[in-house]
Amino acid sequence: MTEQSTVDTLAGVLWDMDGTLVDSEKLWDVALNEAAESLGTRLSDAQRLSLVGSNMDHTARFLLGVAGREPDADSVAWMGEWIRKRTERLFDDALPWRPGAREALAAVRAAGVPAALVTSTERSLTERALNTIGREFFDTIVCGDEVGGRNKPDPEPYLLAARQLGVDPARCVAVEDSPPGAASAAAAGCTVLVVPNDVPVEPGPRRIFRDTLVGMDVPALAALLPST
């Protein structure tokens, strides 16, 4: 397969962020455990892992529920802002890359394949993370507060990214690490490259598993697509 035919075959690459490109879940661990402590409770390991891939509103409601507090609109907004401010400070430092992620991003960009960042993280925090990751790698960015509440595992984040790129999601590879993200991308019709990090992801249709992103250049990504 020539480079040109590879680019023609692969319509786009849609990247998750937390836990996929950068190992920022460890920073979320800090923020969420401190948030739980501020409510007078603690998160078990299982409760924390259940939040991987969740958006801010769901996370705030979950924490309030663990603490036995009513998750009304005002409380959810307050808890979300608490988590947001703490995470902003943590994200201001350089984020650790997942193995092979930066090289994979650079290979897709060099080949001219359209690329999107599709994250459940809100825009304000994503912009801080992009200081490490690099905005230049993405043609469009879809954040968790920009999908009208239809967050992962709903397919809308990936469908929206494909619409913004002007590509067919069925000819895209989505790169994910979490169960909600993998479910979202698969429901959108993408081929899903799953690189698990903190939580296991169950096998399923259109899901292909790798241990790392090392060596995942454009021909390798295009080879994941179903034959036409």
Secondary structure, 3 states (H helix, E strand, C coil): CCHHHHHHHCCEEEECCECCCECCHHHHHHHHHHHHHHCCCCCCHHHHHCCCCCCHHHHHHHHHHHCCCCCCHHHHHHHHHHHHHHHHHHHCCCCCECCCHHHHHHHHHHHCCCEEEECCCCHHHHHHHHHHHCHHHCCEEECCCCCCCCCCCCCHHHHHHHHHHCCCHHHEEEEECCHHHHHHHHHCCCEEEECCCCCCCCCCCCEEECCCCCCCCHHHHHCCCCCC
